[in-house]
Amino acid sequence: MFHYDRGSRSGKVARELLGNYVGLAQCDGYDAYEQFERMKGIMLFGCRAHARRKFTEALDENRALATQALYHIGKLYKVESEADKAELSIEERKEKRIRESYPVILEFEKWMQDAYLKVLPKSRTGKAIEYTFSLLPRLS
């Protein structure tokens, strides 16, 4: 679903839109959504494509590090693609994610911690790492 409210992405608009909703809500890292992490009955999850886009934008600035990040994200996409092709059940997909994706997530988290020390925080690469790292709970 896409909702346009005269260009506003305020927390007020998000609250009005969700109303008494209970369940899962996918969002990017925009601050207006943080309020829902404290609300009972709503679980936020992130969009890996948003994180991936940040690293794609950093390719011109630091090709080596951005490519490494995209490699890690690609490994996670591959797990999902394989699960789709195999038409796995929800439970089988969960087990595959635990077995294959979770170690990649941990590896990527460690990579981001190490890579962040090699970049300027205000650089595109630094911002991509910071953005992705801050959303790890939602992305995991």
N, CA, C and O atoms as CSV, one atom per row, in Angstrom:
chain,resi,resn,atom,element,x,y,z
A,1,MET,N,N,0.832,-1.163,0.000
A,1,MET,CA,C,0.000,0.000,0.000
A,1,MET,C,C,0.882,1.233,0.000
A,1,MET,O,O,1.944,1.234,0.622
A,2,PHE,N,N,0.468,2.258,-0.672
A,2,PHE,CA,C,1.146,3.544,-0.677
A,2,PHE,C,C,0.127,4.605,-0.303
A,2,PHE,O,O,-0.969,4.648,-0.861
A,3,HIS,N,N,0.488,5.452,0.633
A,3,HIS,CA,C,-0.407,6.534,1.067
A,3,HIS,C,C,0.325,7.857,0.910
A,3,HIS,O,O,1.440,8.015,1.406
A,4,TYR,N,N,-0.286,8.791,0.233
A,4,TYR,CA,C,0.285,10.119,0.038
A,4,TYR,C,C,-0.568,11.134,0.783
A,4,TYR,O,O,-1.774,11.226,0.552
A,5,ASP,N,N,0.055,11.895,1.675
A,5,ASP,CA,C,-0.671,12.888,2.454
A,5,ASP,C,C,-0.035,14.259,2.240
A,5,ASP,O,O,0.623,14.803,3.127
A,6,ARG,N,N,-0.250,14.804,1.039
A,6,ARG,CA,C,0.273,16.119,0.676
A,6,ARG,C,C,1.765,16.235,0.977
A,6,ARG,O,O,2.238,17.298,1.382
A,7,GLY,N,N,2.505,15.149,0.780
A,7,GLY,CA,C,3.952,15.162,0.948
A,7,GLY,C,C,4.451,14.973,2.362
A,7,GLY,O,O,5.663,14.952,2.579
A,8,SER,N,N,3.576,14.837,3.320
A,8,SER,CA,C,3.996,14.704,4.713
A,8,SER,C,C,4.325,13.260,5.060
A,8,SER,O,O,3.571,12.341,4.740
A,9,ARG,N,N,5.455,13.077,5.715
A,9,ARG,CA,C,5.828,11.766,6.237
A,9,ARG,C,C,5.918,11.822,7.759
A,9,ARG,O,O,6.645,11.038,8.369
A,10,SER,N,N,5.184,12.743,8.370
A,10,SER,CA,C,5.292,12.957,9.808
A,10,SER,C,C,4.804,11.744,10.595
A,10,SER,O,O,4.075,10.892,10.086
A,11,GLY,N,N,5.234,11.701,11.853
A,11,GLY,CA,C,4.772,10.647,12.741
A,11,GLY,C,C,3.276,10.689,12.937
A,11,GLY,O,O,2.639,9.651,13.120
A,12,LYS,N,N,2.708,11.879,12.900
A,12,LYS,CA,C,1.251,12.039,13.051
A,12,LYS,C,C,0.523,11.347,11.903
A,12,LYS,O,O,-0.459,10.640,12.124
A,13,VAL,N,N,0.999,11.548,10.693
A,13,VAL,CA,C,0.381,10.906,9.522
A,13,VAL,C,C,0.486,9.387,9.646
A,13,VAL,O,O,-0.475,8.671,9.366
A,14,ALA,N,N,1.638,8.903,10.060
A,14,ALA,CA,C,1.825,7.453,10.208
A,14,ALA,C,C,0.878,6.889,11.268
A,14,ALA,O,O,0.281,5.831,11.071
A,15,ARG,N,N,0.742,7.600,12.394
A,15,ARG,CA,C,-0.176,7.131,13.449
A,15,ARG,C,C,-1.617,7.105,12.955
A,15,ARG,O,O,-2.348,6.149,13.215
A,16,GLU,N,N,-2.024,8.146,12.248
A,16,GLU,CA,C,-3.392,8.189,11.715
A,16,GLU,C,C,-3.616,7.066,10.716
A,16,GLU,O,O,-4.679,6.446,10.699
A,17,LEU,N,N,-2.633,6.807,9.899
A,17,LEU,CA,C,-2.750,5.780,8.871
A,17,LEU,C,C,-2.878,4.388,9.491
A,17,LEU,O,O,-3.709,3.588,9.061
A,18,LEU,N,N,-2.063,4.104,10.492
A,18,LEU,CA,C,-2.099,2.777,11.111
A,18,LEU,C,C,-3.262,2.622,12.075
A,18,LEU,O,O,-3.754,1.511,12.275
A,19,GLY,N,N,-3.705,3.707,12.671
A,19,GLY,CA,C,-4.852,3.628,13.575
A,19,GLY,C,C,-4.649,2.586,14.657
A,19,GLY,O,O,-3.685,2.657,15.419
A,20,ASN,N,N,-5.554,1.617,14.728
A,20,ASN,CA,C,-5.476,0.545,15.727
A,20,ASN,C,C,-4.868,-0.730,15.160
A,20,ASN,O,O,-5.070,-1.818,15.698
A,21,TYR,N,N,-4.131,-0.588,14.082
A,21,TYR,CA,C,-3.531,-1.752,13.423
A,21,TYR,C,C,-2.667,-2.549,14.394
A,21,TYR,O,O,-1.956,-1.982,15.223
A,22,VAL,N,N,-2.742,-3.858,14.278
A,22,VAL,CA,C,-1.897,-4.777,15.031
A,22,VAL,C,C,-1.317,-5.752,14.030
A,22,VAL,O,O,-2.049,-6.337,13.231
A,23,GLY,N,N,0.003,-5.932,14.067
A,23,GLY,CA,C,0.645,-6.869,13.157
A,23,GLY,C,C,2.013,-6.379,12.726
A,23,GLY,O,O,2.670,-5.610,13.427
A,24,LEU,N,N,2.425,-6.839,11.560
A,24,LEU,CA,C,3.735,-6.494,11.012
A,24,LEU,C,C,3.630,-5.263,10.129
A,24,LEU,O,O,2.642,-5.076,9.418
A,25,ALA,N,N,4.658,-4.426,10.180
A,25,ALA,CA,C,4.695,-3.240,9.330
A,25,ALA,C,C,6.114,-3.079,8.790
A,25,ALA,O,O,7.070,-2.977,9.559
A,26,GLN,N,N,6.241,-3.057,7.485
A,26,GLN,CA,C,7.550,-2.877,6.861
A,26,GLN,C,C,7.776,-1.389,6.614
A,26,GLN,O,O,6.878,-0.682,6.157
A,27,CYS,N,N,8.983,-0.926,6.919
A,27,CYS,CA,C,9.285,0.490,6.735
A,27,CYS,C,C,10.774,0.676,6.500
A,27,CYS,O,O,11.571,-0.249,6.656
A,28,ASP,N,N,11.123,1.892,6.122
A,28,ASP,CA,C,12.538,2.223,5.986
A,28,ASP,C,C,13.025,2.770,7.331
A,28,ASP,O,O,12.364,2.574,8.351
A,29,GLY,N,N,14.145,3.438,7.341
A,29,GLY,CA,C,14.725,3.911,8.586
A,29,GLY,C,C,14.297,5.300,9.012
A,29,GLY,O,O,14.924,5.899,9.886
A,30,TYR,N,N,13.244,5.819,8.412
A,30,TYR,CA,C,12.776,7.157,8.741
A,30,TYR,C,C,12.355,7.228,10.206
A,30,TYR,O,O,11.658,6.344,10.705
A,31,ASP,N,N,12.789,8.297,10.895
A,31,ASP,CA,C,12.558,8.436,12.342
A,31,ASP,C,C,11.086,8.387,12.758
A,31,ASP,O,O,10.781,7.978,13.878
A,32,ALA,N,N,10.184,8.790,11.889
A,32,ALA,CA,C,8.758,8.832,12.245
A,32,ALA,C,C,8.216,7.449,12.615
A,32,ALA,O,O,7.186,7.351,13.282
A,33,TYR,N,N,8.886,6.395,12.195
A,33,TYR,CA,C,8.387,5.046,12.453
A,33,TYR,C,C,8.865,4.470,13.781
A,33,TYR,O,O,8.349,3.448,14.232
A,34,GLU,N,N,9.850,5.118,14.414
A,34,GLU,CA,C,10.390,4.594,15.671
A,34,GLU,C,C,9.321,4.488,16.757
A,34,GLU,O,O,9.401,3.618,17.624
A,35,GLN,N,N,8.333,5.359,16.716
A,35,GLN,CA,C,7.263,5.347,17.714
A,35,GLN,C,C,6.553,3.997,17.772
A,35,GLN,O,O,6.050,3.605,18.825
A,36,PHE,N,N,6.510,3.292,16.653
A,36,PHE,CA,C,5.783,2.025,16.594
A,36,PHE,C,C,6.557,0.871,17.230
A,36,PHE,O,O,5.978,-0.168,17.545
A,37,GLU,N,N,7.852,1.051,17.415
A,37,GLU,CA,C,8.628,0.000,18.075
A,37,GLU,C,C,8.235,-0.145,19.544
A,37,GLU,O,O,8.436,-1.201,20.144
A,38,ARG,N,N,7.685,0.899,20.110
A,38,ARG,CA,C,7.281,0.883,21.520
A,38,ARG,C,C,5.812,0.493,21.697
A,38,ARG,O,O,5.329,0.371,22.823
A,39,MET,N,N,5.115,0.302,20.594
A,39,MET,CA,C,3.682,0.013,20.688
A,39,MET,C,C,3.444,-1.490,20.716
A,39,MET,O,O,3.994,-2.249,19.918
A,40,LYS,N,N,2.613,-1.888,21.654
A,40,LYS,CA,C,2.267,-3.296,21.780
A,40,LYS,C,C,1.465,-3.729,20.556
A,40,LYS,O,O,0.547,-3.033,20.124
A,41,GLY,N,N,1.822,-4.878,20.008
A,41,GLY,CA,C,1.070,-5.450,18.907
A,41,GLY,C,C,1.592,-5.098,17.520
A,41,GLY,O,O,1.093,-5.620,16.523
A,42,ILE,N,N,2.591,-4.219,17.444
A,42,ILE,CA,C,3.175,-3.881,16.140
A,42,ILE,C,C,4.634,-4.295,16.134
A,42,ILE,O,O,5.389,-3.987,17.056
A,43,MET,N,N,5.011,-4.989,15.093
A,43,MET,CA,C,6.413,-5.366,14.911
A,43,MET,C,C,6.893,-4.780,13.585
A,43,MET,O,O,6.368,-5.100,12.518
A,44,LEU,N,N,7.894,-3.925,13.677
A,44,LEU,CA,C,8.456,-3.317,12.474
A,44,LEU,C,C,9.522,-4.224,11.883
A,44,LEU,O,O,10.298,-4.850,12.605
A,45,PHE,N,N,9.545,-4.283,10.584
A,45,PHE,CA,C,10.662,-4.942,9.930
A,45,PHE,C,C,11.129,-4.069,8.787
A,45,PHE,O,O,10.349,-3.360,8.151
A,46,GLY,N,N,12.432,-4.142,8.544
A,46,GLY,CA,C,13.063,-3.259,7.575
A,46,GLY,C,C,13.063,-3.810,6.168
A,46,GLY,O,O,12.670,-4.948,5.913
A,47,CYS,N,N,13.507,-2.981,5.286
A,47,CYS,CA,C,13.598,-3.330,3.872
A,47,CYS,C,C,15.064,-3.368,3.465
A,47,CYS,O,O,15.744,-2.343,3.431
A,48,ARG,N,N,15.528,-4.549,3.163
A,48,ARG,CA,C,16.931,-4.703,2.790
A,48,ARG,C,C,17.250,-3.964,1.492
A,48,ARG,O,O,18.399,-3.578,1.275
A,49,ALA,N,N,16.271,-3.761,0.638
A,49,ALA,CA,C,16.510,-3.026,-0.606
A,49,ALA,C,C,16.893,-1.571,-0.315
A,49,ALA,O,O,17.692,-0.989,-1.048
A,50,HIS,N,N,16.338,-0.982,0.736
A,50,HIS,CA,C,16.728,0.375,1.112
A,50,HIS,C,C,18.190,0.403,1.550
A,50,HIS,O,O,18.942,1.298,1.163
A,51,ALA,N,N,18.587,-0.567,2.348
A,51,ALA,CA,C,19.980,-0.641,2.783
A,51,ALA,C,C,20.894,-0.886,1.583
A,51,ALA,O,O,21.950,-0.266,1.459
A,52,ARG,N,N,20.484,-1.778,0.718
A,52,ARG,CA,C,21.275,-2.093,-0.469
A,52,ARG,C,C,21.471,-0.853,-1.334
A,52,ARG,O,O,22.561,-0.621,-1.855
A,53,ARG,N,N,20.423,-0.065,-1.484
A,53,ARG,CA,C,20.495,1.146,-2.303
A,53,ARG,C,C,21.553,2.112,-1.778
A,53,ARG,O,O,22.253,2.751,-2.564
A,54,LYS,N,N,21.675,2.221,-0.458
A,54,LYS,CA,C,22.670,3.122,0.132
A,54,LYS,C,C,24.083,2.700,-0.280
A,54,LYS,O,O,24.928,3.549,-0.566
A,55,PHE,N,N,24.339,1.387,-0.308
A,55,PHE,CA,C,25.668,0.912,-0.711
A,55,PHE,C,C,25.873,1.059,-2.210
A,55,PHE,O,O,26.988,1.326,-2.659
A,56,THR,N,N,24.821,0.889,-2.982
A,56,THR,CA,C,24.919,1.098,-4.429
A,56,THR,C,C,25.298,2.551,-4.712
A,56,THR,O,O,26.115,2.822,-5.592
A,57,GLU,N,N,24.709,3.478,-3.970
A,57,GLU,CA,C,25.021,4.891,-4.127
A,57,GLU,C,C,26.461,5.211,-3.727
A,57,GLU,O,O,27.018,6.217,-4.167
A,58,ALA,N,N,27.065,4.362,-2.897
A,58,ALA,CA,C,28.432,4.586,-2.433
A,58,ALA,C,C,29.485,3.962,-3.357
A,58,ALA,O,O,30.681,4.134,-3.121
A,59,LEU,N,N,29.068,3.252,-4.387
A,59,LEU,CA,C,30.031,2.569,-5.263
A,59,LEU,C,C,31.052,3.521,-5.882
A,59,LEU,O,O,32.237,3.196,-5.946
A,60,ASP,N,N,30.611,4.681,-6.334
A,60,ASP,CA,C,31.531,5.631,-6.955
A,60,ASP,C,C,32.548,6.179,-5.958
A,60,ASP,O,O,33.658,6.550,-6.340
A,61,GLU,N,N,32.180,6.230,-4.714
A,61,GLU,CA,C,33.034,6.800,-3.682
A,61,GLU,C,C,34.057,5.786,-3.154
A,61,GLU,O,O,35.233,6.112,-2.990
A,62,ASN,N,N,33.601,4.560,-2.891
A,62,ASN,CA,C,34.481,3.531,-2.326
A,62,ASN,C,C,34.042,2.178,-2.870
A,62,ASN,O,O,33.339,1.419,-2.203
A,63,ARG,N,N,34.463,1.900,-4.077
A,63,ARG,CA,C,34.029,0.698,-4.783
A,63,ARG,C,C,34.329,-0.578,-3.993
A,63,ARG,O,O,33.494,-1.481,-3.946
A,64,ALA,N,N,35.498,-0.662,-3.377
A,64,ALA,CA,C,35.894,-1.896,-2.676
A,64,ALA,C,C,34.945,-2.207,-1.509
A,64,ALA,O,O,34.411,-3.312,-1.413
A,65,LEU,N,N,34.748,-1.244,-0.646
A,65,LEU,CA,C,33.894,-1.501,0.518
A,65,LEU,C,C,32.425,-1.647,0.131
A,65,LEU,O,O,31.733,-2.522,0.652
A,66,ALA,N,N,31.952,-0.810,-0.765
A,66,ALA,CA,C,30.548,-0.910,-1.191
A,66,ALA,C,C,30.284,-2.261,-1.851
A,66,ALA,O,O,29.235,-2.867,-1.635
A,67,THR,N,N,31.228,-2.727,-2.648
A,67,THR,CA,C,31.077,-4.031,-3.308
A,67,THR,C,C,31.041,-5.157,-2.282
A,67,THR,O,O,30.274,-6.109,-2.429
A,68,GLN,N,N,31.861,-5.053,-1.250
A,68,GLN,CA,C,31.842,-6.073,-0.197
A,68,GLN,C,C,30.492,-6.101,0.511
A,68,GLN,O,O,29.963,-7.173,0.803
A,69,ALA,N,N,29.938,-4.928,0.784
A,69,ALA,CA,C,28.619,-4.862,1.426
A,69,ALA,C,C,27.560,-5.488,0.527
A,69,ALA,O,O,26.717,-6.260,0.985
A,70,LEU,N,N,27.613,-5.148,-0.748
A,70,LEU,CA,C,26.636,-5.695,-1.699
A,70,LEU,C,C,26.784,-7.214,-1.819
A,70,LEU,O,O,25.800,-7.920,-2.038
A,71,TYR,N,N,27.986,-7.703,-1.680
A,71,TYR,CA,C,28.222,-9.155,-1.697
A,71,TYR,C,C,27.486,-9.819,-0.520
A,71,TYR,O,O,26.816,-10.835,-0.700
A,72,HIS,N,N,27.614,-9.244,0.675
A,72,HIS,CA,C,26.926,-9.814,1.851
A,72,HIS,C,C,25.409,-9.793,1.657
A,72,HIS,O,O,24.724,-10.780,1.928
A,73,ILE,N,N,24.899,-8.663,1.186
A,73,ILE,CA,C,23.457,-8.546,0.963
A,73,ILE,C,C,23.017,-9.526,-0.118
A,73,ILE,O,O,21.947,-10.127,-0.016
A,74,GLY,N,N,23.830,-9.686,-1.142
A,74,GLY,CA,C,23.529,-10.635,-2.215
A,74,GLY,C,C,23.413,-12.064,-1.705
A,74,GLY,O,O,22.590,-12.837,-2.195
A,75,LYS,N,N,24.236,-12.416,-0.723
A,75,LYS,CA,C,24.150,-13.758,-0.145
A,75,LYS,C,C,22.794,-13.979,0.525
A,75,LYS,O,O,22.234,-15.073,0.468
A,76,LEU,N,N,22.281,-12.939,1.153
A,76,LEU,CA,C,20.966,-13.042,1.788
A,76,LEU,C,C,19.861,-13.139,0.742
A,76,LEU,O,O,18.914,-13.909,0.903
A,77,TYR,N,N,19.984,-12.362,-0.326
A,77,TYR,CA,C,19.014,-12.447,-1.422
A,77,TYR,C,C,19.021,-13.854,-2.034
A,77,TYR,O,O,17.975,-14.382,-2.410
A,78,LYS,N,N,20.206,-14.444,-2.126
A,78,LYS,CA,C,20.333,-15.786,-2.720
A,78,LYS,C,C,19.568,-16.823,-1.892
A,78,LYS,O,O,18.903,-17.697,-2.447
A,79,VAL,N,N,19.665,-16.722,-0.579
A,79,VAL,CA,C,18.929,-17.649,0.301
A,79,VAL,C,C,17.433,-17.542,0.017
A,79,VAL,O,O,16.743,-18.556,-0.092
A,80,GLU,N,N,16.936,-16.318,-0.101
A,80,GLU,CA,C,15.508,-16.120,-0.373
A,80,GLU,C,C,15.120,-16.632,-1.754
A,80,GLU,O,O,14.055,-17.226,-1.929
A,81,SER,N,N,15.979,-16.401,-2.722
A,81,SER,CA,C,15.711,-16.873,-4.085
A,81,SER,C,C,15.642,-18.398,-4.122
A,81,SER,O,O,14.753,-18.969,-4.753
A,82,GLU,N,N,16.574,-19.046,-3.450
A,82,GLU,CA,C,16.572,-20.516,-3.393
A,82,GLU,C,C,15.299,-21.026,-2.708
A,82,GLU,O,O,14.713,-22.019,-3.139
A,83,ALA,N,N,14.881,-20.345,-1.647
A,83,ALA,CA,C,13.667,-20.754,-0.928
A,83,ALA,C,C,12.443,-20.594,-1.826
A,83,ALA,O,O,11.540,-21.431,-1.812
A,84,ASP,N,N,12.420,-19.512,-2.606
A,84,ASP,CA,C,11.316,-19.301,-3.547
A,84,ASP,C,C,11.273,-20.408,-4.592
A,84,ASP,O,O,10.221,-20.993,-4.850
A,85,LYS,N,N,12.422,-20.688,-5.187
A,85,LYS,CA,C,12.495,-21.708,-6.241
A,85,LYS,C,C,12.114,-23.084,-5.731
A,85,LYS,O,O,11.490,-23.872,-6.442
A,86,ALA,N,N,12.494,-23.368,-4.489
A,86,ALA,CA,C,12.180,-24.672,-3.899
A,86,ALA,C,C,10.757,-24.721,-3.347
A,86,ALA,O,O,10.308,-25.764,-2.871
A,87,GLU,N,N,10.048,-23.586,-3.410
A,87,GLU,CA,C,8.682,-23.485,-2.890
A,87,GLU,C,C,8.590,-24.017,-1.461
A,87,GLU,O,O,7.718,-24.820,-1.130
A,88,LEU,N,N,9.517,-23.543,-0.624
A,88,LEU,CA,C,9.565,-24.001,0.761
A,88,LEU,C,C,8.345,-23.531,1.541
A,88,LEU,O,O,7.797,-22.460,1.280
A,89,SER,N,N,7.935,-24.341,2.490
A,89,SER,CA,C,6.861,-23.950,3.394
A,89,SER,C,C,7.395,-22.864,4.328
A,89,SER,O,O,8.597,-22.602,4.359
A,90,ILE,N,N,6.513,-22.245,5.075
A,90,ILE,CA,C,6.923,-21.208,6.022
A,90,ILE,C,C,7.941,-21.769,7.005
A,90,ILE,O,O,8.951,-21.128,7.292
A,91,GLU,N,N,7.678,-22.957,7.515
A,91,GLU,CA,C,8.585,-23.566,8.494
A,91,GLU,C,C,9.933,-23.931,7.857
A,91,GLU,O,O,10.983,-23.718,8.463
A,92,GLU,N,N,9.902,-24.474,6.648
A,92,GLU,CA,C,11.148,-24.813,5.950
A,92,GLU,C,C,11.966,-23.563,5.642
A,92,GLU,O,O,13.193,-23.571,5.748
A,93,ARG,N,N,11.279,-22.494,5.262
A,93,ARG,CA,C,11.969,-21.225,4.988
A,93,ARG,C,C,12.609,-20.686,6.271
A,93,ARG,O,O,13.738,-20.195,6.257
A,94,LYS,N,N,11.875,-20.787,7.368
A,94,LYS,CA,C,12.409,-20.335,8.652
A,94,LYS,C,C,13.690,-21.097,8.995
A,94,LYS,O,O,14.688,-20.496,9.393
A,95,GLU,N,N,13.657,-22.407,8.841
A,95,GLU,CA,C,14.833,-23.221,9.138
A,95,GLU,C,C,16.008,-22.864,8.215
A,95,GLU,O,O,17.152,-22.803,8.663
A,96,LYS,N,N,15.727,-22.635,6.948
A,96,LYS,CA,C,16.775,-22.240,5.996
A,96,LYS,C,C,17.386,-20.898,6.400
A,96,LYS,O,O,18.602,-20.718,6.332
A,97,ARG,N,N,16.545,-19.967,6.817
A,97,ARG,CA,C,17.037,-18.659,7.246
A,97,ARG,C,C,17.914,-18.784,8.482
A,97,ARG,O,O,18.967,-18.152,8.569
A,98,ILE,N,N,17.479,-19.603,9.440
A,98,ILE,CA,C,18.278,-19.800,10.654
A,98,ILE,C,C,19.626,-20.425,10.292
A,98,ILE,O,O,20.671,-20.004,10.788
A,99,ARG,N,N,19.586,-21.410,9.442
A,99,ARG,CA,C,20.790,-22.153,9.066
A,99,ARG,C,C,21.726,-21.343,8.173
A,99,ARG,O,O,22.942,-21.376,8.359
A,100,GLU,N,N,21.166,-20.613,7.201
A,100,GLU,CA,C,21.998,-19.967,6.189
A,100,GLU,C,C,22.063,-18.442,6.290
A,100,GLU,O,O,23.132,-17.859,6.107
A,101,SER,N,N,20.959,-17.802,6.573
A,101,SER,CA,C,20.951,-16.335,6.601
A,101,SER,C,C,21.532,-15.769,7.888
A,101,SER,O,O,22.286,-14.796,7.859
A,102,TYR,N,N,21.186,-16.371,9.007
A,102,TYR,CA,C,21.639,-15.818,10.277
A,102,TYR,C,C,23.165,-15.706,10.355
A,102,TYR,O,O,23.667,-14.668,10.785
A,103,PRO,N,N,23.916,-16.732,9.958
A,103,PRO,CA,C,25.385,-16.569,9.969
A,103,PRO,C,C,25.863,-15.431,9.054
A,103,PRO,O,O,26.837,-14.750,9.376
A,104,VAL,N,N,25.196,-15.225,7.934
A,104,VAL,CA,C,25.565,-14.132,7.022
A,104,VAL,C,C,25.286,-12.785,7.683
A,104,VAL,O,O,26.076,-11.849,7.557
A,105,ILE,N,N,24.158,-12.691,8.386
A,105,ILE,CA,C,23.820,-11.455,9.092
A,105,ILE,C,C,24.887,-11.138,10.142
A,105,ILE,O,O,25.322,-9.992,10.257
A,106,LEU,N,N,25.300,-12.128,10.891
A,106,LEU,CA,C,26.350,-11.922,11.899
A,106,LEU,C,C,27.670,-11.525,11.244
A,106,LEU,O,O,28.370,-10.638,11.732
A,107,GLU,N,N,27.999,-12.175,10.155
A,107,GLU,CA,C,29.221,-11.856,9.405
A,107,GLU,C,C,29.169,-10.424,8.870
A,107,GLU,O,O,30.158,-9.695,8.947
A,108,PHE,N,N,28.039,-10.030,8.337
A,108,PHE,CA,C,27.859,-8.686,7.798
A,108,PHE,C,C,27.938,-7.644,8.912
A,108,PHE,O,O,28.527,-6.579,8.726
A,109,GLU,N,N,27.348,-7.949,10.066
A,109,GLU,CA,C,27.418,-7.037,11.203
A,109,GLU,C,C,28.872,-6.792,11.605
A,109,GLU,O,O,29.279,-5.650,11.823
A,110,LYS,N,N,29.637,-7.851,11.700
A,110,LYS,CA,C,31.077,-7.729,12.040
A,110,LYS,C,C,31.800,-6.945,10.958
A,110,LYS,O,O,32.630,-6.089,11.265
A,111,TRP,N,N,31.497,-7.226,9.696
A,111,TRP,CA,C,32.130,-6.503,8.589
A,111,TRP,C,C,31.839,-5.013,8.704
A,111,TRP,O,O,32.742,-4.194,8.534
A,112,MET,N,N,30.591,-4.651,8.990
A,112,MET,CA,C,30.234,-3.234,9.108
A,112,MET,C,C,30.997,-2.556,10.245
A,112,MET,O,O,31.448,-1.420,10.101
A,113,GLN,N,N,31.142,-3.249,11.369
A,113,GLN,CA,C,31.889,-2.676,12.487
A,113,GLN,C,C,33.330,-2.393,12.076
A,113,GLN,O,O,33.865,-1.328,12.383
A,114,ASP,N,N,33.956,-3.334,11.387
A,114,ASP,CA,C,35.342,-3.165,10.945
A,114,ASP,C,C,35.460,-2.113,9.848
A,114,ASP,O,O,36.369,-1.283,9.881
A,115,ALA,N,N,34.555,-2.140,8.882
A,115,ALA,CA,C,34.612,-1.221,7.746
A,115,ALA,C,C,34.357,0.217,8.181
A,115,ALA,O,O,34.927,1.147,7.610
A,116,TYR,N,N,33.513,0.407,9.178
A,116,TYR,CA,C,33.181,1.761,9.619
A,116,TYR,C,C,34.418,2.501,10.120
A,116,TYR,O,O,34.508,3.724,10.008
A,117,LEU,N,N,35.368,1.753,10.670
A,117,LEU,CA,C,36.604,2.355,11.172
A,117,LEU,C,C,37.501,2.841,10.043
A,117,LEU,O,O,38.449,3.590,10.284
A,118,LYS,N,N,37.213,2.423,8.811
A,118,LYS,CA,C,38.049,2.756,7.655
A,118,LYS,C,C,37.489,3.898,6.810
A,118,LYS,O,O,38.104,4.289,5.818
A,119,VAL,N,N,36.340,4.434,7.189
A,119,VAL,CA,C,35.685,5.460,6.373
A,119,VAL,C,C,35.380,6.697,7.214
A,119,VAL,O,O,35.370,6.647,8.444
A,120,LEU,N,N,35.138,7.790,6.529
A,120,LEU,CA,C,34.675,8.998,7.208
A,120,LEU,C,C,33.180,8.841,7.481
A,120,LEU,O,O,32.434,8.445,6.585
A,121,PRO,N,N,32.732,9.140,8.690
A,121,PRO,CA,C,31.312,8.962,9.020
A,121,PRO,C,C,30.359,9.706,8.083
A,121,PRO,O,O,29.255,9.224,7.829
A,122,LYS,N,N,30.758,10.863,7.568
A,122,LYS,CA,C,29.884,11.653,6.695
A,122,LYS,C,C,29.978,11.234,5.226
A,122,LYS,O,O,29.256,11.769,4.385
A,123,SER,N,N,30.854,10.290,4.914
A,123,SER,CA,C,30.963,9.805,3.537
A,123,SER,C,C,29.737,8.974,3.194
A,123,SER,O,O,29.006,8.548,4.088
A,124,ARG,N,N,29.505,8.740,1.911
A,124,ARG,CA,C,28.358,7.907,1.508
A,124,ARG,C,C,28.495,6.503,2.080
A,124,ARG,O,O,27.513,5.904,2.518
A,125,THR,N,N,29.713,5.985,2.073
A,125,THR,CA,C,29.940,4.641,2.611
A,125,THR,C,C,29.684,4.624,4.117
A,125,THR,O,O,29.048,3.708,4.638
A,126,GLY,N,N,30.183,5.639,4.803
A,126,GLY,CA,C,29.955,5.736,6.247
A,126,GLY,C,C,28.478,5.839,6.572
A,126,GLY,O,O,27.995,5.185,7.496
A,127,LYS,N,N,27.757,6.659,5.817
A,127,LYS,CA,C,26.317,6.804,6.036
A,127,LYS,C,C,25.568,5.512,5.726
A,127,LYS,O,O,24.605,5.172,6.414
A,128,ALA,N,N,26.004,4.791,4.694
A,128,ALA,CA,C,25.360,3.513,4.341
A,128,ALA,C,C,25.547,2.497,5.457
A,128,ALA,O,O,24.616,1.778,5.820
A,129,ILE,N,N,26.760,2.445,5.996
A,129,ILE,CA,C,27.036,1.504,7.091
A,129,ILE,C,C,26.225,1.889,8.320
A,129,ILE,O,O,25.604,1.033,8.952
A,130,GLU,N,N,26.230,3.166,8.658
A,130,GLU,CA,C,25.497,3.631,9.835
A,130,GLU,C,C,23.997,3.363,9.700
A,130,GLU,O,O,23.358,2.892,10.640
A,131,TYR,N,N,23.445,3.664,8.535
A,131,TYR,CA,C,22.019,3.434,8.269
A,131,TYR,C,C,21.683,1.954,8.444
A,131,TYR,O,O,20.741,1.606,9.156
A,132,THR,N,N,22.448,1.098,7.800
A,132,THR,CA,C,22.177,-0.341,7.828
A,132,THR,C,C,22.371,-0.905,9.227
A,132,THR,O,O,21.557,-1.697,9.701
A,133,PHE,N,N,23.441,-0.502,9.883
A,133,PHE,CA,C,23.722,-1.005,11.225
A,133,PHE,C,C,22.611,-0.610,12.194
A,133,PHE,O,O,22.220,-1.402,13.051
A,134,SER,N,N,22.103,0.619,12.058
A,134,SER,CA,C,21.049,1.073,12.971
A,134,SER,C,C,19.748,0.297,12.783
A,134,SER,O,O,18.929,0.218,13.698
A,135,LEU,N,N,19.564,-0.274,11.595
A,135,LEU,CA,C,18.332,-1.007,11.296
A,135,LEU,C,C,18.472,-2.522,11.441
A,135,LEU,O,O,17.532,-3.255,11.133
A,136,LEU,N,N,19.617,-3.000,11.901
A,136,LEU,CA,C,19.819,-4.457,11.986
A,136,LEU,C,C,18.701,-5.200,12.723
A,136,LEU,O,O,18.282,-6.262,12.263
A,137,PRO,N,N,18.207,-4.684,13.839
A,137,PRO,CA,C,17.112,-5.430,14.487
A,137,PRO,C,C,15.907,-5.607,13.565
A,137,PRO,O,O,15.281,-6.667,13.559
A,138,ARG,N,N,15.579,-4.574,12.787
A,138,ARG,CA,C,14.446,-4.662,11.860
A,138,ARG,C,C,14.791,-5.526,10.644
A,138,ARG,O,O,13.922,-6.210,10.104
A,139,LEU,N,N,16.035,-5.497,10.220
A,139,LEU,CA,C,16.430,-6.259,9.035
A,139,LEU,C,C,16.669,-7.728,9.338
A,139,LEU,O,O,16.648,-8.563,8.434
A,140,SER,N,N,16.894,-8.045,10.596
A,140,SER,CA,C,17.230,-9.420,10.964
A,140,SER,C,C,15.998,-10.221,11.316
A,140,SER,O,O,16.103,-11.402,11.650
